[in-house]
Amino acid sequence: MEKSPSLLKKLLARREASVFIALVVLCVVLSIVSPYFLKQRNIFSVLRQISAIAIMAVGEALIIITGGIDLSVGSMLGLMGVLTAVLTAWNLPPVLVFILVIGCGVLMGSVNGLLVTKVNITPFIVTIGMMNIARGLSLLITGGMPIHIDSMINFLGGGYLGPIPFSVIIMVLVAALGVLFASRTLPGRNVYAVGNNDRAAELSGVRVHRVKVMVYAITGALCALAGIIVAGTLNSADPNSGKGYEMDVIAAVILGGTSLSGGEGTIQGVLIGAALMGVLRNAFVLLGISAYLQIVTIGIVIIGAVAIDSLKTMKTAR
């Protein structure tokens, strides 16, 4: 009989528990104030909207757990969508287009990782530089104009299996693989070891530089996947796609309980964080609140999440 309260206490002590409770409360309140919130169409619409953010957030979480950060995720999404459109226009088979775009994402992510590890440039600076390179390339390739996509690859973003958007299925699969990777594999455990103390991890035989390059490469691949999904959803590639997504992705990761100081976080928490962001945005739409206020609110949420993380870190240090 004594074990139940102890288990409950442990669950509530987890970083993501408070965010999950906030998500449930917000959902309950919205279901009361808006008759449309619990409609199947609205629920799938929210899940579809957060799919690209959640997919990229899985990779971003791995980077932040190692003590790094990637601010280029939104711009890479936009560039990968443009590459999808260009390769499709060359009449390449959809499978080959998919492989080439994912490969380009891995390459760009690896470049970020190599600059961080081999050249020893701060991740913040490296990824800001890559953000501008990716956005500039998108504009150069398209001339600033969207490119229409007419291909079977659009199914990844715009298709359905029954009533379920296919992008939501992809999001769930990516999250499931992320959970397995982070908790059940040696490379996944090494990610946490590097984040906790990279020097100690290196002395234990962990190839720290390889781990860091790996997480940036994974994130690049997931940005490419998200870019294909967004382009498929819109049936076109806009060079400005993904603009500002980096803030939503980082907010989802931090809200989900991943510590900015590294070494702590879960993929499950990332999904909860992304869901909270999606429901919050949906609440503004359903309640008819100004879109400009959404931007202010998201900013407050990000600052609040980071502040809470900092306070918890300071408390643990004491």
Protein Blocks (a to p, Z undefined) as FASTA:
>chain_A
ZZmmmmmmmmmmpmklmmmmmmmmmmmmmmmmpmklmpmklmmmmmmmmmmmmmmmmmmm
mmmmnopacfklmmmmmmmmmmmmmmmmnopafklmmmmmmmmmmmmmmmmmmmmmmnop
afklmmmmmmmmmmmmmmmmnnopacddddfklmmmmgcehjbcfklmmmmmmmmmmmmm
mmmcmklmmmmmmmmommlmmmnopafklmmmmmmmmmmmmmmmmmmmmmmmnopacfkg
oihklmmmmmmmmmnopafkgoiacfklmmmmmmmmmmmmmmmmmnopafklmmmmmmmm
mmmmmmmmmmmmmmmmZZ
